[in-house]
């Protein structure tokens, strides 16, 4: 998995052999839209995208394939008003959370990669609740510097083995 954050809620993810661009219309000024979308297999909005089906995240299960089967396309589903789940077979599920209240999580959240792109005061509270319920593989903070400073200090005591990183605009992160 490879993640590149461009600012706001705009993210380019390479998952399961596909490139998915999340929230291309929310990209900050100065980001070349053609370059952002170049080579993308899918582009989806974080909020209100009618092409992304809504599922109950507590009941969702990752797809599995037998060794001789083809992996199939990456699954993208909405798990909340501004929450997406991107799942490639054989990879950790990727969750991108925006500003709304976080969704309920199922057992699949243990080992997931979760991008918190909400900013604001609720970020730490939402992440703390998430860490009390699940053990994600990685929490990636896609927020401004001020929010980052407050978040890292508050979240570090709740990680219990989960990784915590800060995404920098325009820099890719291999997970």
C-alpha positions as CSV (number, residue, x, y, z in Angstrom):
1,X,0.0,0.0,0.0
2,X,1.2,3.5,-0.9
3,X,-0.5,6.7,0.3
4,X,0.1,10.2,-0.9
5,X,-1.8,13.0,0.9
6,X,-2.2,16.3,-1.0
7,X,-3.9,18.3,1.7
8,X,-7.4,18.5,3.1
9,X,-9.1,15.2,2.4
10,X,-7.4,14.6,-0.9
11,X,-5.5,11.3,-0.9
12,X,-4.0,9.1,-3.6
13,X,-3.8,5.4,-2.6
14,X,-2.2,2.5,-4.3
15,X,-4.0,-0.5,-2.9
16,X,-4.3,-4.0,-4.3
17,X,-2.7,-3.1,-7.6
18,X,-5.1,-0.2,-8.2
19,X,-4.8,3.6,-7.8
20,X,-7.7,5.2,-6.0
21,X,-7.9,9.0,-5.7
22,X,-10.1,10.1,-2.8
23,X,-11.7,13.6,-2.9
24,X,-9.9,15.0,-6.0
25,X,-12.3,18.0,-6.0
26,X,-11.2,18.9,-2.5
27,X,-7.5,19.3,-3.5
28,X,-5.9,22.5,-2.4
29,X,-5.0,25.2,-4.8
30,X,-1.8,24.6,-6.7
31,X,-2.4,20.8,-7.1
32,X,-2.6,19.9,-10.8
33,X,-5.8,17.9,-11.2
34,X,-4.6,16.1,-14.3
35,X,-1.5,15.0,-12.5
36,X,-3.5,14.0,-9.4
37,X,-5.8,11.8,-11.5
38,X,-3.1,10.5,-13.9
39,X,-3.2,6.7,-14.0
40,X,-6.0,6.4,-11.5
41,X,-8.3,3.4,-11.7
42,X,-11.0,5.2,-9.7
43,X,-11.7,8.6,-8.2
44,X,-14.3,8.9,-5.4
45,X,-15.6,11.7,-3.2
46,X,-15.3,11.3,0.6
47,X,-18.8,12.6,1.1
48,X,-21.9,12.2,-1.0
49,X,-20.6,9.9,-3.8
50,X,-23.6,8.0,-5.1
51,X,-21.3,5.5,-6.9
52,X,-19.9,4.2,-3.6
53,X,-22.3,1.8,-1.8
54,X,-23.0,2.2,1.9
55,X,-22.4,-0.8,4.2
56,X,-22.6,-1.5,7.9
57,X,-19.0,-1.5,9.0
58,X,-19.7,-3.7,12.0
59,X,-20.8,-6.5,9.7
60,X,-18.3,-6.0,6.8
61,X,-15.8,-8.7,6.2
62,X,-12.8,-8.6,3.8
63,X,-13.0,-10.8,0.8
64,X,-10.8,-13.8,0.6
65,X,-9.6,-15.7,-2.5
66,X,-8.1,-19.1,-2.9
67,X,-4.5,-19.1,-4.3
68,X,-5.6,-20.1,-7.8
69,X,-8.4,-17.4,-8.0
70,X,-7.8,-14.0,-9.4
71,X,-7.6,-11.3,-6.8
72,X,-10.4,-9.2,-8.3
73,X,-11.0,-5.4,-8.1
74,X,-10.4,-3.3,-5.1
75,X,-13.6,-2.9,-3.0
76,X,-14.5,0.7,-2.1
77,X,-17.5,1.2,0.3
78,X,-18.9,4.0,2.4
79,X,-18.9,3.2,6.1
80,X,-20.2,6.6,7.3
81,X,-21.1,10.1,6.1
82,X,-17.5,11.0,5.5
83,X,-15.8,7.6,5.9
84,X,-14.5,5.3,3.2
85,X,-13.2,1.8,3.3
86,X,-10.8,0.7,0.6
87,X,-10.0,-3.0,0.6
88,X,-7.6,-4.9,-1.7
89,X,-7.3,-8.7,-1.3
90,X,-4.3,-9.6,0.8
91,X,-3.7,-6.1,2.1
92,X,-4.7,-4.3,5.2
93,X,-8.1,-2.4,4.9
94,X,-7.6,1.3,4.4
95,X,-10.1,3.6,6.1
96,X,-10.2,7.3,5.4
97,X,-12.1,9.3,8.0
98,X,-13.3,12.9,7.5
99,X,-14.9,15.4,9.8
100,X,-18.1,13.5,10.8
101,X,-18.4,11.1,13.8
102,X,-16.5,7.9,13.2
103,X,-18.4,4.8,12.2
104,X,-18.7,1.6,14.2
105,X,-15.8,-0.7,13.5
106,X,-15.8,-4.5,13.3
107,X,-13.0,-7.0,14.0
108,X,-11.5,-6.2,10.6
109,X,-10.3,-2.9,12.1
110,X,-7.5,-4.8,13.9
111,X,-4.7,-4.4,11.5
112,X,-6.3,-1.7,9.4
113,X,-4.6,1.4,8.1
114,X,-6.6,4.4,9.2
115,X,-6.2,7.9,7.8
116,X,-7.6,10.7,10.0
117,X,-8.2,13.7,7.8
118,X,-10.7,15.6,10.0
119,X,-8.6,18.2,11.8
120,X,-10.2,20.0,14.7
121,X,-10.9,19.3,18.3
122,X,-12.8,16.0,17.7
123,X,-9.8,14.3,16.1
124,X,-8.2,13.2,19.4
125,X,-11.5,12.1,20.9
126,X,-12.4,10.0,17.8
127,X,-9.0,8.4,17.6
128,X,-8.9,7.6,21.3
129,X,-12.3,5.9,21.0
130,X,-11.1,4.0,18.0
131,X,-7.9,2.8,19.8
132,X,-10.1,1.6,22.7
133,X,-12.1,-0.6,20.4
134,X,-9.5,-1.8,17.9
135,X,-5.8,-2.2,17.3
136,X,-5.2,-0.7,13.9
137,X,-1.9,-1.4,12.2
138,X,-1.3,2.3,11.6
139,X,-3.0,5.7,12.3
140,X,-1.9,8.3,9.7
141,X,-2.7,11.9,10.6
142,X,-3.5,14.0,7.5
143,X,-3.9,17.3,9.4
144,X,-2.3,20.7,9.8
145,X,0.7,21.3,12.0
146,X,-1.2,22.8,15.0
147,X,-3.6,19.9,15.1
148,X,-0.7,17.4,14.6
149,X,1.2,18.7,17.6
150,X,-1.9,18.4,19.9
151,X,-2.8,15.0,18.5
152,X,0.5,13.3,18.8
153,X,0.9,14.2,22.4
154,X,-2.6,13.1,23.3
155,X,-2.6,9.9,21.3
156,X,0.8,8.5,22.1
157,X,-0.4,7.0,25.4
158,X,-3.3,5.1,23.7
159,X,-1.4,3.5,20.9
160,X,-0.7,0.1,22.6
161,X,1.3,-1.2,19.6
162,X,-0.4,0.7,16.8
163,X,1.8,2.9,14.6
164,X,1.3,6.7,14.4
165,X,2.6,8.8,11.5
166,X,2.1,12.2,10.1
167,X,1.4,12.5,6.4
168,X,3.2,15.4,4.7
169,X,1.5,16.9,1.6
170,X,2.9,15.5,-1.6
171,X,5.1,12.9,0.0
172,X,4.3,9.2,-0.4
173,X,4.2,6.8,2.5
174,X,4.7,3.0,1.9
175,X,2.8,0.9,4.4
